[in-house]
Amino acid sequence: MVPDSTLGNLTALWAARDVAGAKRIVTSEDSHVSIVKAGHILGLPVERLPVDASRALRAVQFNEDLSDAALVLTAGTTAVGAIDCLTEPRRAAWVHVDAAWAGPLRMTKHSALLDGTEQADSVAVSAHKWLYQPKESALVFFAQPDRVAQALTFGGSYLAQPNVGLLGSHGATALPLLATLLAWGLEGVRERIESDMVIAQRLADRVQVEPELQLWGQPRTGIVVWRPRKGDPLQLRERLQDAWVSTATINGEVWFRSVATNPLADPDRLVDAVLNAIGVRHTNSTD
Ligand SMILES: Cc1ncc(COP(=O)(O)O)c(C=O)c1O
């Protein structure tokens, strides 16, 4: 366990460098900033490939020789929740899947979205996202844990146990996650994530029928990207206070971004609040 996927990604790329000899990182232009940070820390140049219209990396883009590279694929990009092509066989020195957001979908009926993840050398997942944990809680998985542990373990005469990975002293982060898994079981986690996916789709459907609103694209992993057709989304966001929206810039344009992690989130209420804020009389008020 690690405190967050930023450190999960760093740990995985550290292994890519020291276990597999990766000399560079190849990733998409939409991958998380933690990949660039890891490159800086590890002294590995980061090459960012362009994404397609759905903001994902397509298989055809991996044709170059990747035998000296760590290929980082994202399962659930931060801005729009896109999933890079995970299934194509490829010959990178190391393949890391940053599944910080969408990883837990593997436990649900949407599991096929993550097909190919099992071929990766490492996978990072944030438990404080779709495993409903308080911060700081994340996991990094390795296909060959023993080989990786050997490379990432450091001892010292004063240490009762050697340090595995980046952390020295740290809290018992696994306990709240263990408690959640024992209390809810796999079925409980699955139900909540699937319900979040339904909420995201309800929001997308409602946005699509409102003439004053624009949907960026169908949500793939519970992240809905949308905005009013007129007005400045940033200014509007400020007026909405604690509404269920953040913003993301895509191709230089600002959009609303609603991430489905709250089982109590009400899409109609949110859309009504936005329509009210832009001075349009709403149709489906639930207030
Ligand atoms: C795709 C992706 N990777 C990594 C991270 C970093 O995760 P954390 O906040 O757990 O450090 C995020 C966070 O938003 C993310 O969306």
The ligand as a Gaussian input file, in Angstrom:
#p B3LYP/6-31G(d) Opt

LIG

0 1
 C       -5.309000       8.966000     -13.612000
 C       -4.766000       9.428000     -12.300000
 N       -3.567000       8.980000     -11.904000
 C       -3.020000       9.349000     -10.735000
 C       -3.682000      10.223000      -9.910000
 C       -3.031000      10.610000      -8.631000
 O       -3.742000       9.986000      -7.646000
 P       -3.591000      10.405000      -6.130000
 O       -4.475000      11.602000      -5.959000
 O       -4.073000       9.200000      -5.407000
 O       -2.158000      10.740000      -5.907000
 C       -4.937000      10.719000     -10.261000
 C       -5.636000      11.668000      -9.392000
 O       -6.528000      12.360000      -9.751000
 C       -5.496000      10.316000     -11.493000
 O       -6.678000      10.777000     -11.896000

